[in-house]
Amino acid sequence: MFARTVFCLFVFRFSPVTIRLKSIKNIQKITKSMKMVAAAKYSRAERSLKPARVYGTGAMALYEKAEIKAPEDKNKHLIIGVSSDRGLCGAIHSSVAKAMKNEIAKLLGAGKEVMIVNVGDKLRGLLYRTHGQHILINCKEVGRKPPTFTDASIIATELLDSGYEFDQGSILFNRFRSVISYKTDEKPLFSLDTVANSENMGIYDDIDADVLRNYQEFALVNIIYFGMKESTTSEQSARMTAMDSASKNASEMIDKLTLTFNRTRQAVITKELIEIISGAAAL
Amino acid sequence: MMAARFLLRRAVPALRHARCYADAPAAQMSFTFASPTQVFFKEANVKQIDVPTLTGAFGILPAHVPTLQVLRPGVVTVFNDDGSSAKYFVSSGSVTVNADSSVQLLAEEAVPLDSLDLAAAKANLEKAQSELGGVSDEAARAEVLISIEANEAIVKALE
């Protein structure tokens, strides 16, 4: 009789409710710690974003002030998509991939040739099946450590060495707006020829081809660096928000399951008591 | 002389307003000097900047002719409005002077000159010069040459 009570409660300990409760509690611990890690990485990324933004806007100042526009009839386009390798950060990767797909469709519809550079493994995963033939370069190991100028220069070097002579291009990244919001943004890239032949370049004094080429290569690295910095900050803030929501959802589920668990536990005990009492009464 | 050159270039596109030397603009220069990790000046008003470029060192004042240049390892001197000056050592980068007198000086690496150590620079220079004899690969040779040039510039700047 006693052994049967113990046996019932033993079975109860491993009922579906208790197993589920335990696993959700573990998941909540994990998402909470991921949120704290993302918060720490986010504050570091935001601090280093401030000088990077001044640097990036300085690098693009020439193109804006000289109002350099690429001629419409040029055919070879390049799209650089900046994201990262790791998930669990909300819609970061899918928003960049969606913007890239729209751009590609628009350019192909206008009869242009398009190649893409994926910075981040997640983008490769999202794009290789449908647009695999347009992929020029894939970059991995992005997002584990904060991006440096060296990383951006490696990407730029690979791009320039690849031999794809693009006429114009754009870089798509998530621009950081605030802790809870980011926006997928696009900045233009210009080729050497476009800049050299642009009408406003005449006012710039004393430029020879060599200097302009060095300048362009440096500017390319600067823009890629700027995109990567903004992207990291957006990603960490999005991961923080996502893990926070996940922890809250897990808390709700834990509350509901705990209620169910207690009710079930009380029901089992009551059933045992009734059986014991009615058994004793029968004697 | 610089003002005359400026006026000559400006006169050609649009003779909108006749200008004489008397009312040459007291243009303010919006100076931005940054490296990827640090901002030294952001849209500041300074009097003059001396920059070392591949084609030689030159000074930039407000209303300088628009130009694009690439930097070489050397010292950038910034003269403030109150007469004080600050020196920085830059490794490489670019400088843009726009038509509206804004200057963007983007350096790949830039440090204030007093944070450099002369003895360490001399030691690095000697090491690089001794390595020059040993390398045959073109890329490695280029790296050693760059190291020599940069260290020579640091030593020259600190002496």
Interface residues (C-beta under 8 A of the other chain):
Chain A: S48 K50 P51 A52 V54 Y55 G58 A59 A61 L62 K65 A66 T148 F149 I203 Y204 D205 D206 I207 V211 L212 N214 Y215 F218 A219 N222 Y225
Chain B: R9 T32 A34 S35 P36 T37 Q38 V39 K42 L54 T55 V65 P66 T67 L68 Q69 V70 S92 G93 S94 T96 N98 A99 D100 S102 Q104 L106 E108
